[in-house]
């Protein structure tokens, strides 16, 4: 908790006050610690906050750097704790968290649920989350691919 407080106060807040957009990437426990402080989640509840891997969570902040409620006025449906918006949507994050929970706790699962997707499904997901690449970027990516062959 104390390390995240130092990081929040000495790094994040000055960057936000300077008008910068901040991207925070971290391990689930480090992110929980930051979110606990940022969202005002009680210590006894924070352990119940599961976070998906590699799914951005965007916040809009007021002048005091406090989260502005989501447009629908509700907490996210995926975790029930957060005022931020998952890029990709609550439903997609709910599916990821459900899959992760099954992977860890459901002993009847006999396969890795993360690798049970095709490359095409992954591309569709990434296209949904990140948007389609501009045509010139696709051409550059293909050029690099063919040069390596």
C-alpha positions as CSV (number, residue, x, y, z in Angstrom):
1,X,0.0,0.0,0.0
2,X,2.7,2.5,0.9
3,X,4.7,1.9,-2.3
4,X,1.7,2.5,-4.4
5,X,1.0,5.7,-2.4
6,X,4.5,7.0,-3.2
7,X,4.1,6.1,-6.9
8,X,0.6,7.7,-7.1
9,X,1.7,10.9,-5.3
10,X,5.2,11.3,-6.8
11,X,4.7,10.1,-10.4
12,X,1.1,9.8,-11.4
13,X,-0.4,12.9,-9.9
14,X,2.3,15.3,-11.2
15,X,1.9,13.8,-14.7
16,X,-1.8,14.2,-14.6
17,X,-1.6,17.8,-13.3
18,X,0.8,18.5,-16.2
19,X,-2.0,17.5,-18.6
20,X,-0.4,14.3,-19.6
21,X,-2.3,11.1,-20.4
22,X,-1.0,8.3,-18.2
23,X,-0.8,4.6,-18.9
24,X,-0.2,2.4,-15.9
25,X,0.8,-1.2,-16.5
26,X,1.4,-3.6,-13.7
27,X,0.8,-6.9,-11.9
28,X,-2.7,-7.5,-10.6
29,X,-1.8,-7.0,-6.9
30,X,0.0,-3.7,-7.7
31,X,-3.0,-2.5,-9.7
32,X,-5.3,-3.5,-6.9
33,X,-3.4,-1.4,-4.5
34,X,-3.6,1.6,-6.8
35,X,-7.3,1.0,-7.5
36,X,-8.1,0.6,-3.8
37,X,-6.8,4.1,-3.1
38,X,-8.1,5.6,-6.4
39,X,-11.6,4.1,-6.2
40,X,-11.9,4.1,-2.4
41,X,-12.4,0.3,-2.2
42,X,-12.2,-1.0,1.4
43,X,-9.4,-3.4,2.3
44,X,-11.8,-6.2,3.1
45,X,-13.3,-6.0,-0.4
46,X,-10.2,-5.4,-2.6
47,X,-9.2,-9.1,-2.5
48,X,-12.4,-9.8,-4.4
49,X,-11.4,-7.6,-7.3
50,X,-10.2,-9.7,-10.2
51,X,-8.5,-8.0,-13.1
52,X,-8.1,-9.3,-16.6
53,X,-4.7,-9.4,-18.2
54,X,-3.9,-7.0,-21.0
55,X,-7.3,-5.2,-21.2
56,X,-7.0,-1.5,-20.8
57,X,-9.3,0.3,-18.3
58,X,-9.9,4.0,-19.1
59,X,-10.8,6.7,-16.6
60,X,-12.1,10.2,-16.9
61,X,-11.1,12.4,-14.0
62,X,-12.5,15.5,-12.4
63,X,-10.3,18.5,-11.4
64,X,-9.5,16.7,-8.1
65,X,-8.2,13.7,-10.0
66,X,-11.1,11.6,-8.8
67,X,-12.9,9.2,-11.2
68,X,-15.9,10.7,-13.0
69,X,-18.9,8.2,-13.0
70,X,-19.4,6.3,-16.1
71,X,-22.0,7.7,-18.6
72,X,-24.5,5.0,-17.4
73,X,-23.9,6.0,-13.8
74,X,-23.1,2.4,-12.8
75,X,-20.0,0.5,-11.7
76,X,-18.6,-1.8,-14.3
77,X,-20.5,-5.0,-14.8
78,X,-17.4,-7.2,-15.1
79,X,-16.1,-6.6,-11.6
80,X,-18.8,-4.5,-9.9
81,X,-16.1,-2.3,-8.3
82,X,-14.9,0.2,-10.9
83,X,-16.0,3.5,-12.4
84,X,-13.5,3.2,-15.3
85,X,-14.5,1.8,-18.7
86,X,-13.0,-1.4,-20.1
87,X,-11.8,-0.9,-23.7
88,X,-13.6,-3.8,-25.3
89,X,-16.6,-3.6,-23.0
90,X,-17.8,-5.1,-19.8
91,X,-19.2,-8.2,-21.5
92,X,-15.8,-9.2,-23.0
93,X,-14.1,-8.6,-19.7
94,X,-16.7,-10.7,-17.9
95,X,-16.0,-13.6,-20.3
96,X,-12.2,-13.3,-19.8
97,X,-12.6,-13.2,-16.0
98,X,-15.0,-16.2,-16.1
99,X,-12.5,-18.1,-18.3
100,X,-9.6,-17.3,-16.0
101,X,-11.6,-18.3,-12.9
102,X,-12.5,-21.7,-14.6
103,X,-8.8,-22.1,-15.6
104,X,-7.6,-21.7,-12.0
105,X,-10.4,-23.2,-9.9
106,X,-12.4,-25.7,-12.0
107,X,-10.6,-29.0,-11.7
108,X,-12.8,-30.6,-14.4
109,X,-11.1,-28.4,-17.1
110,X,-8.6,-30.5,-18.9
111,X,-7.3,-27.9,-21.4
112,X,-5.7,-24.5,-21.4
113,X,-8.7,-22.2,-22.1
114,X,-6.4,-19.4,-23.2
115,X,-4.9,-21.4,-26.0
116,X,-8.2,-22.8,-27.2
117,X,-8.7,-19.9,-29.6
118,X,-7.6,-19.7,-33.2
119,X,-5.4,-17.0,-34.5
120,X,-8.3,-15.6,-36.4
121,X,-10.4,-15.2,-33.2
122,X,-7.4,-13.4,-31.6
123,X,-7.1,-11.0,-34.6
124,X,-10.8,-10.3,-34.4
125,X,-10.6,-9.5,-30.7
126,X,-7.5,-7.3,-31.1
127,X,-9.2,-5.5,-34.1
128,X,-12.2,-4.9,-31.9
129,X,-10.1,-3.6,-29.0
130,X,-7.5,-1.6,-30.9
131,X,-9.3,-0.9,-34.2
132,X,-8.3,-1.9,-37.6
133,X,-4.8,-0.9,-38.7
134,X,-4.5,1.9,-41.3
135,X,-3.8,0.5,-44.8
136,X,-0.3,1.8,-44.9
137,X,0.5,0.0,-41.6
138,X,-0.9,-3.3,-43.0
139,X,1.3,-2.9,-46.0
140,X,4.4,-2.3,-43.9
141,X,3.6,-5.3,-41.7
142,X,3.3,-7.5,-44.8
143,X,6.5,-6.1,-46.3
144,X,8.4,-7.0,-43.2
145,X,6.8,-10.5,-43.1
146,X,7.9,-11.3,-46.7
147,X,11.4,-10.0,-46.2
148,X,11.9,-12.4,-43.4
149,X,10.8,-15.4,-45.5
